[in-house]
Each structure stands twice: as structure tokens, then as C-alpha cells.
């Protein structure tokens, strides 16, 4: 579920129901993180803002990328390890499984910094 959708819904619910909806969303998210489906899914069904393993076709042969990718709300693909956009045309996806990685990845993008990847307005000037 989209956090924007949940936040919008939360404004219209009694506090106890809002809490139940957010708890259910958290549990569903944790469940999808813990359950690995070895089955590949069509790229048209790929979720946004979630680390995925992608498969691309290279000369007609399916090839799995060796790093986690993330699709932004704008449809761009991001290499999570580098934090940069990549120009690829994936054909299939499945949830990224850290224990399957030949080189365990350590995301260079902290979860709190990821929102910057999805901002579509003019750059925000930070004052440190």
C-alpha cells in the first residue's frame, strides 16, 4: 500500500481504526519482506519504492542483475547500491534477497535519504 494513500485515509478515520490500518500495512510489508518467491513476475506488476531483483534480456537471454534496484514513483529505475538512475528495460522482477547476493550489498542510500530520489520539483537547498 502506498504511504500517501494511507496518510490520506488516516485523516478520515477514527484514531483506533487509523492505528489498525497502519498496523495491518506494517505487518503486510514485513510479510512480503520475509517471504521470498523464487518465481519471476512480469515487469508490468513490479511495485514502486521497494528493493527488487531484476532480469533483463541480453541478446535474447534472460540475465539477472547482481545489485538491488528500485522503481521510483516516476517510473525510473535506481541502482540502490549506487543511488543513481540506470537506463534499463527489465522484463521480470522478484523481491531482492540479501542472502542470495554474491556480494552482500550495503545500500549507500539510507532509508531516510531515499525520499530525495522521488522528489520531482526543483532541488531543495539544504542548510547544514
matplotlib code that plots the C-alpha trace (Angstrom):
import matplotlib.pyplot as plt

x = [0.0, 1.1, 2.0, 0.4, -2.9, -2.6, -1.9, -4.9, -7.1, -5.9, -7.3, -10.8, -10.7, -11.3, -7.9, -8.4, -9.2, -6.3, -4.0, -5.4, -4.9, -1.3, -0.6, -2.0, 0.1, 3.2, 2.5, 1.8, 5.1, 7.1, 5.4, 6.3, 9.9, 10.3, 8.6, 10.7, 9.1, 11.7, 9.2, 9.8, 6.9, 6.1, 7.8, 4.3, 3.5, 6.7, 6.0, 7.4, 9.8, 10.9, 14.2, 13.9, 16.0, 15.5, 16.0, 16.8, 17.3, 20.8, 20.9, 17.7, 19.0, 17.5, 20.1, 19.6, 21.3, 23.7, 22.5, 19.2, 17.0, 14.1, 11.5, 10.6, 7.1, 8.1, 9.0, 12.8, 15.0, 17.6, 20.6, 20.2, 23.9, 25.0, 21.9, 21.9, 19.4, 20.1, 18.7, 17.5, 14.4, 13.8, 11.4, 10.9, 11.3, 11.2, 11.9, 15.6, 17.0, 20.2, 21.3, 21.3, 23.6, 27.1, 28.4, 26.1, 25.1, 25.2, 22.9, 24.7, 21.3, 19.9, 16.2, 15.7, 17.5, 15.5, 12.8, 15.2, 15.2, 11.5, 11.2, 10.1, 10.2, 13.2, 16.1, 15.8, 18.6, 19.8, 21.4, 23.8]
y = [0.0, 3.5, 5.6, 8.6, 6.7, 5.6, 9.1, 10.4, 7.7, 8.3, 11.8, 10.4, 7.5, 7.4, 7.1, 3.4, 2.4, 4.5, 2.6, -0.7, 0.2, 1.3, -1.9, -4.0, -2.2, -2.7, -6.4, -6.9, -5.1, -7.3, -10.4, -9.5, -8.8, -12.1, -14.3, -15.0, -16.2, -17.7, -17.1, -14.2, -11.8, -9.7, -6.3, -4.7, -5.8, -4.5, -2.5, 1.0, 2.0, -1.5, -3.3, -5.8, -8.2, -7.5, -9.6, -8.1, -9.7, -9.6, -10.9, -12.8, -14.5, -13.6, -12.2, -11.2, -8.0, -8.5, -5.5, -4.4, -2.0, 0.2, 1.8, 5.4, 6.8, 8.5, 5.1, 5.5, 2.6, 3.2, 1.1, 1.1, 0.4, 3.5, 5.7, 6.5, 6.1, 3.3, 3.1, -0.5, -2.3, -5.1, -7.9, -9.6, -9.0, -10.6, -9.4, -8.7, -11.3, -10.2, -13.7, -14.6, -11.8, -13.0, -9.8, -8.8, -5.3, -2.4, 0.3, 3.6, 5.3, 5.4, 4.8, 8.3, 9.7, 7.8, 10.4, 12.7, 10.2, 10.6, 14.4, 15.8, 19.5, 21.9, 20.9, 21.7, 23.8, 22.3, 24.5, 22.5]
z = [0.0, -0.8, 2.2, 0.6, 0.3, 3.9, 5.1, 3.2, 4.6, 8.1, 8.0, 7.6, 10.1, 13.9, 15.7, 16.7, 13.1, 11.8, 14.1, 12.9, 9.3, 9.8, 11.9, 9.1, 6.5, 8.6, 9.0, 5.3, 4.4, 6.9, 5.5, 1.9, 3.0, 4.8, 2.1, -0.9, -4.1, -6.4, -9.2, -11.5, -12.2, -15.3, -15.0, -15.5, -12.0, -10.3, -7.1, -6.6, -3.9, -3.0, -3.5, -6.3, -8.2, -11.9, -15.0, -18.4, -21.8, -23.2, -26.8, -26.2, -23.0, -19.6, -17.2, -13.5, -12.4, -9.4, -7.5, -6.0, -8.0, -7.1, -9.3, -8.4, -8.5, -11.7, -13.3, -13.3, -12.1, -9.4, -8.6, -4.8, -4.1, -6.1, -5.6, -9.3, -12.1, -14.6, -18.1, -18.4, -19.8, -17.3, -18.3, -14.9, -11.2, -7.8, -4.3, -3.6, -1.2, 0.5, 1.4, -2.3, -3.3, -4.4, -2.7, 0.1, -0.7, 1.8, 0.5, 0.2, 0.5, 3.9, 4.1, 5.4, 2.4, -0.2, -0.3, -2.2, -5.1, -5.6, -5.4, -8.8, -8.1, -8.1, -6.0, -2.3, -0.8, 2.5, 5.2, 7.3]

ax = plt.figure().add_subplot(projection="3d")
ax.plot(x, y, z, "-o")
ax.set_aspect("equal")
plt.show()
